[in-house]
Amino acid sequence: MLNLSGITVRLGGRTIIDDATATLPPRGRIGLIGRNGAGKSTLVRVIAGMLEADGGEVSMPRGSRIGYIAQEAPGGDATPFETVLAADTERAALMAESETCHDAHRLAEVHERLIAIDAHTAPSRAARILVGLGFDEEAQHFPLERFSGGWRMRVALAALLFSQPDLLLLDEPSNHLDLEAVLWLEDFLRSYPATILLVSHERDFLNNVVDHILHLSGGKLTLYPGGYDAFERQRAERQAQIASARAKQQAERERLRDYVARNSARASTAKQAQSRAKALARLQPIAEMIDDPSLSFDFPNPDELRPPLITLDLASVGYGEKPVLSRLNLRLDPDDRIALLGRNGNGKTTLARLLAAQLKPMDGAMNASGRMRVGYFTQYQVEELDRSETPLQHMTVQMKGASPAAVRGQLGRFGFSGAKATTEVGKLSGGERARLALALITRDAPHMLILDEPTNHLDVDAREALIQALNAYSGAVVIVSHDRHMLEMTADRLVLVDGGTAREFDGSIDDYIGFVLTGDGASMRKNEGGRGVNRKDQRKAAAEAREKGQELRKRTRSAEAELEKLQTMRKAIDQAMFDPKSAEASFAELTMTELMKRRAEIETRIEGAEAAWLEASEALEAIAV
């Protein structure tokens, strides 16, 4: 059992975690969630003993082993296989001692302990973990220096899993993994025999692995039973309860104020009024649930282009003289939503770069609309932002010649308004920097968005906002992601990049997961007629739903604007009725009868605008469901 008691952490003079307390169940699988910047990684480092808290205590059973991945990836001449085996330090020490020990009694003890810890099956266990994380038998024996940072972090994860600590701490373990490796990791963690505390922003990963959610918000911890969906339901209920309590308290506050105001001056009721005033002073405000209104993704819609946007005809693409992908036959239309599937290293990014015109075909043909604009997002763009400059400076450079209003308008679409626009990039969170990169690549309203792992720096709420923005966007989308929820909600075409080529995958994300887990197509769903899914009809239906959604969003915005205008007029009329001297010029000369008549007309129009807004909102909600 892990106990967190009164944990307080201050960084840079700011309180990140404030008297946080929680008791985690033994052998529980707990998902630690919270908004970017809430302090999740800080809390994990405190539990791991890498950061000392300013107050409070972390306690767990004596002798418990804690496992945590360091920020630096392993390197050097050692192989992934050797690195993973060495992670079990007790086994490594005993194996070394067994080869040098000459004391028969001690040697017997060593071999007895090696049998107890199942040391002789360790090589096969290490190999299985490495295979699950994407290392084939040959790659397991390459030196680490031949691998990229992302693949070396996979080795670090494999070593941690192999060491089997009593408390396994995982901070965004899926960030360096493809979908196939994430599926393997899910299965491994579900059967892990000790306590797990993991930080993740992936809804499906949390639903499939954890049995509790530990929510960090406002520096406090709250433990919820169940996976992420259960947490969302419980949080919604809690928000409703708090909103109801606040409304009741506000009504009570108004009632007490009214009584005090009416009765303070009368001798017969002065004491009662004084008593009510004391009761009013004792009312403690009920805190609102913390929410971030700055979360914003709003992709500008492009002008229309005739289909197709791109066609590939037996195209090949690669680097130098060696093709990575060959025999590519693919067509992209303006309303396409395509997810690229396949293991890391199979060529998904290479295909994305070809579609973005960053690579030219080595053979075959690629035809693209001459007027097409492409917005291409990668993690490198987030990392390469100048940390000393502000979002406003970045956007001004990219939108050279545009008016200051246009520059700020594009930033405002992505939540960078007011002071945020002039905050140094180095002071922004990872999620905010990702939003800025997306704002920069969409500055010219591209006809096609190509997004390569856009969610790595985004928390769950930000990912939901991105999904909504992509579904509202009228251009084509090509997305590479290991977030199944993101793919399921945004893509209606799946393209599998595998075996040196790319081909349509005729099924859903669930079908693909079944395909990966079974190793064949036996799990592919078929419709009642026994035929495969009609992807053409599916794409057409998805496009029609997006078009309808855009029209409904226009109607809701129009109704909202009309309501705001009418409510402002009603307020001005009320002001003229109760204080003619301060009335607007357009109402100052009207009689009381005329003002009342005008107000009644506006009330009728407000009712109509509210009805129109409600109708459009309900229709939009029905589409989303």
PASE-708909 format. One record per residue (C-alpha): residue number from 1; x, y, z. Coordinates in steps of 0.1 Angstrom, whole numbers, plus 2048, in hexadecimal, padded with zeros to 3 digits. Example, Ala and Ser with C-alpha at 12.3 -4.5 7.8 and 13.67 -1.06 7.14 Angstrom:
2
{1 {87B 7D3 84E}}
{2 {889 7F5 847}}
END
This chain:
625
{1 {800 800 800}}
{2 {80D 823 7F7}}
{3 {803 840 80D}}
{4 {807 864 804}}
{5 {801 87B 822}}
{6 {801 8A1 81F}}
{7 {819 8A3 802}}
{8 {822 8C7 7FA}}
{9 {83A 8D1 7DE}}
{10 {845 8F5 7D5}}
{11 {858 8FC 7B6}}
{12 {865 91F 7AD}}
{13 {851 92E 7C9}}
{14 {830 91F 7BD}}
{15 {81D 903 7CF}}
{16 {819 8E6 7B6}}
{17 {80C 8CC 7CE}}
{18 {7F9 8D8 7ED}}
{19 {7F4 8C1 80A}}
{20 {7EB 8A4 7F3}}
{21 {7E0 884 805}}
{22 {7D6 862 7F7}}
{23 {7D7 83D 800}}
{24 {7DD 826 7E2}}
{25 {7D0 802 7E3}}
{26 {7EA 7E6 7E5}}
{27 {7F1 7D6 7C2}}
{28 {7DB 7F1 7B3}}
{29 {7DF 7FE 790}}
{30 {7DB 824 795}}
{31 {7DA 83D 779}}
{32 {7E7 860 784}}
{33 {7D6 87B 76F}}
{34 {7D3 8A0 76E}}
{35 {7D7 8BE 758}}
{36 {7F9 8C7 749}}
{37 {80C 8D9 764}}
{38 {7F8 8CB 781}}
{39 {816 8BA 790}}
{40 {812 895 786}}
{41 {837 890 77C}}
{42 {842 8A3 79B}}
{43 {82D 88C 7B2}}
{44 {83B 86D 7A1}}
{45 {85F 87A 7A7}}
{46 {856 880 7CC}}
{47 {849 85C 7CF}}
{48 {868 84F 7BD}}
{49 {87E 861 7D6}}
{50 {88E 877 7BB}}
{51 {87F 897 7C9}}
{52 {87A 8A1 7ED}}
{53 {858 8AF 7F6}}
{54 {855 8CF 80A}}
{55 {83D 8BE 821}}
{56 {82B 89D 827}}
{57 {836 879 825}}
{58 {836 85C 80D}}
{59 {834 83A 81E}}
{60 {832 816 811}}
{61 {83C 7F4 81F}}
{62 {860 7F0 82A}}
{63 {877 7E1 810}}
{64 {861 7EA 7F3}}
{65 {873 7EF 7D2}}
{66 {869 80D 7BD}}
{67 {86E 80D 797}}
{68 {86F 82E 783}}
{69 {87E 837 761}}
{70 {898 852 762}}
{71 {895 86F 749}}
{72 {8B5 865 737}}
{73 {8B4 848 71E}}
{74 {8CE 82C 723}}
{75 {8EB 82C 70A}}
{76 {90D 81E 703}}
{77 {919 7FD 6F4}}
{78 {901 7E6 708}}
{79 {8E5 7D6 6F5}}
{80 {8C0 7D9 6FE}}
{81 {8C0 7B5 709}}
{82 {8DF 7BA 720}}
{83 {8D0 7DA 72E}}
{84 {8AF 7C9 737}}
{85 {8C0 7AB 747}}
{86 {8D6 7C2 75C}}
{87 {8B7 7D4 769}}
{88 {8B1 7B7 782}}
{89 {8CF 7C0 797}}
{90 {8CA 7A4 7B0}}
{91 {8CB 78A 794}}
{92 {8E9 79A 783}}
{93 {8FC 79B 7A4}}
{94 {8F4 777 7AC}}
{95 {8FD 76B 789}}
{96 {91F 77C 78B}}
{97 {925 76D 7AE}}
{98 {91C 74A 7A2}}
{99 {938 74B 78A}}
{100 {953 757 7A2}}
{101 {947 748 7C3}}
{102 {95C 72A 7D1}}
{103 {94A 726 7F2}}
{104 {933 707 7ED}}
{105 {91A 712 808}}
{106 {917 736 7FA}}
{107 {915 728 7D7}}
{108 {8F8 713 7E1}}
{109 {8E7 731 7F0}}
{110 {8EC 745 7D0}}
{111 {8DD 72A 7BA}}
{112 {8C0 725 7D2}}
{113 {8B9 74B 7CF}}
{114 {8BD 74A 7A9}}
{115 {8A2 72F 7A8}}
{116 {88B 742 7BF}}
{117 {88C 762 7A9}}
{118 {888 74D 78A}}
{119 {8A9 759 77D}}
{120 {8AD 73F 761}}
{121 {88E 74A 74F}}
{122 {89A 76F 750}}
{123 {8A8 76F 72C}}
{124 {888 763 71D}}
{125 {874 77C 732}}
{126 {88B 798 727}}
{127 {887 78F 703}}
{128 {861 78D 705}}
{129 {85F 7B0 714}}
{130 {877 7BE 6F9}}
{131 {862 7AD 6DD}}
{132 {843 7BC 6EC}}
{133 {852 7DF 6EB}}
{134 {85C 7DB 6C6}}
{135 {87F 7CC 6C7}}
{136 {883 7AD 6B1}}
{137 {89E 793 6B9}}
{138 {8B8 7A4 6A4}}
{139 {8B2 7C7 6B2}}
{140 {8B5 7BA 6D5}}
{141 {8DA 7B5 6CF}}
{142 {8E3 7D6 6BF}}
{143 {8F7 7EF 6D5}}
{144 {8E0 809 6E4}}
{145 {8F3 826 6D3}}
{146 {8E4 81A 6B2}}
{147 {8C1 823 6BE}}
{148 {8AF 844 6C0}}
{149 {8A5 854 6E1}}
{150 {882 847 6DE}}
{151 {88D 823 6D9}}
{152 {8A6 825 6F6}}
{153 {889 831 70C}}
{154 {877 811 702}}
{155 {896 7FE 70F}}
{156 {893 811 730}}
{157 {86E 808 733}}
{158 {877 7E3 72B}}
{159 {891 7E3 746}}
{160 {879 7F2 75F}}
{161 {85E 7D8 757}}
{162 {877 7BC 759}}
{163 {883 7C6 77C}}
{164 {860 7C2 78A}}
{165 {861 7DC 7A6}}
{166 {846 7DC 7C2}}
{167 {83B 7FF 7B7}}
{168 {83D 805 792}}
{169 {83D 82A 789}}
{170 {836 832 765}}
{171 {835 856 757}}
{172 {825 857 735}}
{173 {832 834 72B}}
{174 {821 834 709}}
{175 {831 854 6FC}}
{176 {84D 842 6EA}}
{177 {837 824 6E0}}
{178 {823 81C 6C1}}
{179 {800 80E 6C4}}
{180 {80C 7EA 6C2}}
{181 {824 7EE 6DF}}
{182 {809 801 6F3}}
{183 {7F2 7E3 6EF}}
{184 {80E 7CB 6FB}}
{185 {815 7E2 719}}
{186 {7F0 7E3 722}}
{187 {7EF 7BD 724}}
{188 {810 7BC 738}}
{189 {804 7D5 751}}
{190 {7E2 7C5 756}}
{191 {7F3 7A6 764}}
{192 {80F 7B9 777}}
{193 {811 7A9 79A}}
{194 {819 7C9 7AE}}
{195 {80D 7ED 7B2}}
{196 {80E 804 793}}
{197 {80B 82A 793}}
{198 {80B 838 770}}
{199 {807 85A 761}}
{200 {7F4 859 73F}}
{201 {7DD 86F 72B}}
{202 {7D0 853 715}}
{203 {7AC 84B 71C}}
{204 {7AC 827 70E}}
{205 {7CD 81E 71E}}
{206 {7C0 829 740}}
{207 {79F 817 73B}}
{208 {7B1 7F7 732}}
{209 {7CC 7F7 74D}}
{210 {7C3 809 76D}}
{211 {7A9 801 789}}
{212 {7AC 823 79A}}
{213 {7B0 847 78E}}
{214 {7C4 85F 7A4}}
{215 {7BB 882 79A}}
{216 {7D3 89F 7A1}}
{217 {7C2 8C1 79F}}
{218 {7C8 8E1 7B1}}
{219 {7E5 8D0 7C3}}
{220 {7CD 8B7 7D3}}
{221 {7C8 892 7CD}}
{222 {7A7 87F 7C9}}
{223 {7A5 859 7C4}}
{224 {789 84B 7AF}}
{225 {782 826 7A9}}
{226 {781 819 786}}
{227 {791 823 765}}
{228 {790 845 753}}
{229 {76C 843 747}}
{230 {761 83B 76A}}
{231 {775 859 777}}
{232 {764 870 75D}}
{233 {742 865 768}}
{234 {74A 86A 78D}}
{235 {75A 88B 786}}
{236 {73C 897 773}}
{237 {725 88D 790}}
{238 {73C 89F 7A8}}
{239 {73C 8BE 792}}
{240 {716 8BD 791}}
{241 {714 8BA 7B7}}
{242 {72C 8D7 7BC}}
{243 {719 8ED 7A4}}
{244 {6F9 8E5 7B6}}
{245 {708 8EC 7D8}}
{246 {716 90D 7CB}}
{247 {6F4 917 7BD}}
{248 {6E3 90F 7DE}}
{249 {6FD 922 7F1}}
{250 {6FA 940 7DA}}
{251 {6D4 940 7DF}}
{252 {6D9 93F 805}}
{253 {6F2 95B 803}}
{254 {6DA 971 7EF}}
{255 {6BE 969 807}}
{256 {6D3 973 826}}
{257 {6DF 993 815}}
{258 {6BC 99D 80C}}
{259 {6B0 997 830}}
{260 {6CD 9AB 83E}}
{261 {6C7 9C8 826}}
{262 {6A2 9C9 82E}}
{263 {6A3 9C5 853}}
{264 {6C3 9D5 861}}
{265 {6B3 9F8 865}}
{266 {694 9EC 878}}
{267 {698 9E9 89D}}
{268 {681 9CC 8A0}}
{269 {695 9B6 888}}
{270 {6B8 9C5 88C}}
{271 {6C4 9A7 8A2}}
{272 {6B7 98E 889}}
{273 {6C8 9A1 86D}}
{274 {6E9 9A1 880}}
{275 {6E6 97C 886}}
{276 {6E0 976 860}}
{277 {6FE 98C 858}}
{278 {714 976 86E}}
{279 {706 957 85D}}
{280 {70E 967 83B}}
{281 {732 96E 846}}
{282 {736 949 851}}
{283 {72C 93B 82E}}
{284 {74B 92D 81F}}
{285 {74D 92E 7F9}}
{286 {74B 90D 7E7}}
{287 {768 909 7CF}}
{288 {760 903 7AB}}
{289 {76F 8E5 798}}
{290 {78F 8F1 788}}
{291 {78C 8F4 762}}
{292 {7A2 904 748}}
{293 {78F 91A 730}}
{294 {7AE 921 71B}}
{295 {7AE 8FE 70B}}
{296 {7A8 906 6E7}}
{297 {7AE 8F6 6C5}}
{298 {79D 906 6A7}}
{299 {7AB 8FD 685}}
{300 {7A2 917 66A}}
{301 {78F 907 64E}}
{302 {79F 908 62B}}
{303 {78F 913 60A}}
{304 {781 8F6 5F6}}
{305 {796 8E1 5DE}}
{306 {789 8C7 5C5}}
{307 {793 8A3 5CD}}
{308 {7AA 892 5CD}}
{309 {7C4 8A5 5E2}}
{310 {7DF 88A 5DD}}
{311 {7E2 86A 5C9}}
{312 {7FF 851 5CC}}
{313 {804 839 5B0}}
{314 {81D 81D 5B7}}
{315 {832 837 5C8}}
{316 {852 82F 5DC}}
{317 {862 845 5F7}}
{318 {880 842 60D}}
{319 {8A2 851 615}}
{320 {8C1 851 600}}
{321 {8BD 835 5E6}}
{322 {8AA 81E 5FD}}
{323 {884 81E 5FD}}
{324 {872 81A 61E}}
{325 {84F 816 60E}}
{326 {847 80A 5EB}}
{327 {828 802 5D5}}
{328 {814 81E 5E6}}
{329 {7F1 823 5D7}}
{330 {7DE 83C 5EB}}
{331 {7C4 858 5E4}}
{332 {7BC 874 5FD}}
{333 {79D 889 5F9}}
{334 {794 8AA 60A}}
{335 {77D 89A 623}}
{336 {794 87C 62C}}
{337 {79D 873 650}}
{338 {7B9 85A 64F}}
{339 {7CC 849 66B}}
{340 {7EE 83A 663}}
{341 {7F3 819 676}}
{342 {811 803 67B}}
{343 {82F 7FE 691}}
{344 {849 819 696}}
{345 {864 815 67C}}
{346 {84C 807 662}}
{347 {84A 829 64F}}
{348 {82C 83C 65C}}
{349 {841 85C 660}}
{350 {851 856 63E}}
{351 {82E 854 62D}}
{352 {823 873 640}}
{353 {842 886 633}}
{354 {83A 87B 610}}
{355 {816 888 613}}
{356 {824 8A9 621}}
{357 {83B 8AC 603}}
{358 {85A 8AB 61A}}
{359 {865 88C 607}}
{360 {862 886 5E1}}
{361 {858 864 5D3}}
{362 {876 84F 5C7}}
{363 {861 83C 5AF}}
{364 {83D 83C 5A2}}
{365 {827 85B 5A2}}
{366 {819 873 5BC}}
{367 {800 88E 5B1}}
{368 {7F5 8AA 5C8}}
{369 {7DE 8C7 5C3}}
{370 {7F3 8E6 5BB}}
{371 {7DF 8FC 5D2}}
{372 {7E0 8E5 5F0}}
{373 {7EE 8F1 610}}
{374 {7FA 8D8 62A}}
{375 {7FF 8DC 650}}
{376 {818 8C2 65D}}
{377 {81C 8BD 682}}
{378 {839 8A9 693}}
{379 {847 8A8 6B6}}
{380 {867 8B8 6A9}}
{381 {854 8D8 6A2}}
{382 {84A 8DA 6C7}}
{383 {86E 8D4 6D2}}
{384 {87D 8ED 6B9}}
{385 {868 90B 6C4}}
{386 {87E 928 6D0}}
{387 {879 927 6F6}}
{388 {884 94C 6F9}}
{389 {869 959 6E2}}
{390 {843 95D 6E7}}
{391 {826 94E 6D3}}
{392 {820 970 6C5}}
{393 {844 973 6B8}}
{394 {842 950 6A9}}
{395 {821 956 697}}
{396 {82C 979 68B}}
{397 {84A 96A 67A}}
{398 {835 94E 66A}}
{399 {819 965 65F}}
{400 {830 97F 64F}}
{401 {81D 99C 641}}
{402 {7FC 993 654}}
{403 {7EC 9AE 669}}
{404 {7F1 9AC 68F}}
{405 {7CC 9A4 693}}
{406 {7CF 986 67C}}
{407 {7EE 97A 68E}}
{408 {7DC 97D 6B0}}
{409 {7BD 96D 6A1}}
{410 {7CF 94E 697}}
{411 {7DF 94C 6BA}}
{412 {7BD 951 6CA}}
{413 {7B0 932 6B8}}
{414 {7C8 91D 6CC}}
{415 {7C3 92F 6EE}}
{416 {7E0 947 6EC}}
{417 {7CE 968 6F3}}
{418 {7D8 984 70B}}
{419 {7F6 97D 720}}
{420 {7FB 959 713}}
{421 {804 968 6F1}}
{422 {821 97A 700}}
{423 {82E 95F 718}}
{424 {850 950 70F}}
{425 {84D 92E 700}}
{426 {865 920 71A}}
{427 {84B 928 735}}
{428 {82F 916 723}}
{429 {825 8F2 72B}}
{430 {82C 8D6 713}}
{431 {807 8D6 709}}
{432 {807 8FB 702}}
{433 {826 8F8 6EC}}
{434 {815 8DC 6D8}}
{435 {7F7 8F3 6D4}}
{436 {80E 90F 6C8}}
{437 {81E 8F8 6AE}}
{438 {7FB 8EE 6A2}}
{439 {7F2 913 69F}}
{440 {811 91A 68B}}
{441 {80C 8FE 672}}
{442 {7E8 908 66C}}
{443 {7EE 92D 667}}
{444 {7E5 92C 642}}
{445 {7C6 916 645}}
{446 {7D5 8F6 636}}
{447 {7BF 8DE 621}}
{448 {7CF 8C0 632}}
{449 {7DC 8BB 656}}
{450 {7F7 8A0 65B}}
{451 {7FC 89A 680}}
{452 {818 883 68C}}
{453 {812 87A 6B1}}
{454 {800 89B 6BA}}
{455 {7F5 890 6DD}}
{456 {816 888 6EE}}
{457 {815 8A9 702}}
{458 {7F0 8AB 706}}
{459 {7DB 8A1 725}}
{460 {7BA 890 722}}
{461 {7A5 8AF 720}}
{462 {7BC 8BF 706}}
{463 {7B9 89F 6F1}}
{464 {793 8A1 6F2}}
{465 {795 8C6 6E7}}
{466 {7AC 8BB 6CA}}
{467 {794 8A0 6C0}}
{468 {777 8B9 6BF}}
{469 {78C 8D1 6AA}}
{470 {796 8B7 691}}
{471 {772 8AC 68D}}
{472 {768 8D0 687}}
{473 {784 8D6 66D}}
{474 {778 8D3 649}}
{475 {79A 8C9 639}}
{476 {7AA 8A7 636}}
{477 {7BC 897 654}}
{478 {7D8 87D 655}}
{479 {7E2 873 678}}
{480 {7FC 85D 689}}
{481 {7F5 855 6AD}}
{482 {7F6 83A 6C7}}
{483 {7D7 849 6D8}}
{484 {7BB 831 6CE}}
{485 {7A0 849 6DA}}
{486 {7AE 864 6C4}}
{487 {7AF 84D 6A6}}
{488 {78C 83F 6AC}}
{489 {77C 861 6AF}}
{490 {78D 872 691}}
{491 {796 859 677}}
{492 {77F 847 65E}}
{493 {79A 838 648}}
{494 {7B6 822 655}}
{495 {7D6 81D 642}}
{496 {7EE 801 64E}}
{497 {813 809 648}}
{498 {824 7E7 649}}
{499 {83A 7D0 634}}
{500 {84A 7ED 620}}
{501 {829 7FA 613}}
{502 {808 80A 61E}}
{503 {7E5 7FC 618}}
{504 {7C2 803 623}}
{505 {7B7 7F0 643}}
{506 {793 7E7 63E}}
{507 {786 7E9 662}}
{508 {784 7FE 682}}
{509 {79E 805 69C}}
{510 {790 7E9 6B1}}
{511 {794 7D2 693}}
{512 {7B8 7DD 690}}
{513 {7BF 7D6 6B5}}
{514 {7B0 7B3 6B0}}
{515 {7C6 7AF 691}}
{516 {7E5 7B9 6A5}}
{517 {7DD 7A3 6C3}}
{518 {7D4 784 6AF}}
{519 {7EE 788 694}}
{520 {7D5 783 678}}
{521 {7B5 791 66A}}
{522 {79E 778 67B}}
{523 {790 792 692}}
{524 {785 7AA 676}}
{525 {761 7B2 67B}}
{526 {749 7AC 65E}}
{527 {727 7BB 65A}}
{528 {707 7A6 65A}}
{529 {709 7A0 635}}
{530 {72B 78F 639}}
{531 {73D 7AA 625}}
{532 {758 7C2 631}}
{533 {751 7E5 63D}}
{534 {748 7FC 621}}
{535 {763 816 626}}
{536 {756 82D 60A}}
{537 {733 830 61A}}
{538 {744 834 63C}}
{539 {759 851 630}}
{540 {73B 861 61F}}
{541 {727 85F 63F}}
{542 {744 86D 654}}
{543 {748 88A 63B}}
{544 {722 892 63C}}
{545 {723 891 662}}
{546 {740 8AA 663}}
{547 {72F 8C1 64A}}
{548 {70F 8C0 65F}}
{549 {723 8C6 67F}}
{550 {733 8E5 670}}
{551 {711 8F3 666}}
{552 {704 8EC 689}}
{553 {722 8FD 699}}
{554 {71C 91C 683}}
{555 {6F7 91C 68F}}
{556 {701 91A 6B4}}
{557 {71B 936 6B0}}
{558 {701 94B 69E}}
{559 {6E7 945 6B9}}
{560 {701 94D 6D4}}
{561 {70A 96E 6C3}}
{562 {6E5 977 6BF}}
{563 {6DE 96F 6E4}}
{564 {6FB 984 6F0}}
{565 {6EF 9A1 6DB}}
{566 {6CB 99E 6E7}}
{567 {6D5 99B 70B}}
{568 {6EA 9BA 708}}
{569 {6CC 9CD 6FA}}
{570 {6B6 9C0 716}}
{571 {6CF 9CC 730}}
{572 {6D0 9EE 720}}
{573 {6A9 9F0 721}}
{574 {6A9 9E6 746}}
{575 {6C2 A01 74D}}
{576 {6AC A1B 73B}}
{577 {68D A0F 74E}}
{578 {69D A12 771}}
{579 {6B5 A2F 76B}}
{580 {6AB A44 74D}}
{581 {6C8 A5D 753}}
{582 {6E2 A42 74B}}
{583 {6CF A33 72E}}
{584 {6DE A2E 70C}}
{585 {6D5 A49 6F2}}
{586 {6BF A31 6DE}}
{587 {6A9 A2A 6FC}}
{588 {6AA A4B 70F}}
{589 {68D A5B 6FD}}
{590 {676 A3D 6FF}}
{591 {659 A3C 717}}
{592 {655 A21 731}}
{593 {639 A11 71C}}
{594 {650 A11 6FD}}
{595 {66D A02 711}}
{596 {657 9E6 71F}}
{597 {64A 9DE 6FC}}
{598 {66E 9DE 6EE}}
{599 {679 9C7 70B}}
{600 {65C 9AF 705}}
{601 {667 9AD 6E0}}
{602 {68B 9A6 6EA}}
{603 {680 98B 703}}
{604 {66D 979 6E6}}
{605 {68C 97B 6D0}}
{606 {6A2 96E 6EC}}
{607 {68B 950 6F1}}
{608 {68E 949 6CB}}
{609 {6B4 94B 6CC}}
{610 {6B6 935 6EA}}
{611 {6A0 91B 6D9}}
{612 {6B5 91C 6B9}}
{613 {6D5 918 6CE}}
{614 {6C6 8FB 6E1}}
{615 {6BA 8E9 6C2}}
{616 {6DC 8ED 6B0}}
{617 {6EF 8E2 6D0}}
{618 {6DA 8C3 6D5}}
{619 {6DE 8BA 6B0}}
{620 {704 8BF 6B3}}
{621 {705 8A9 6D2}}
{622 {6F2 88E 6C0}}
{623 {70C 88D 6A5}}
{624 {728 88B 6BE}}
{625 {717 86E 6CF}}
END
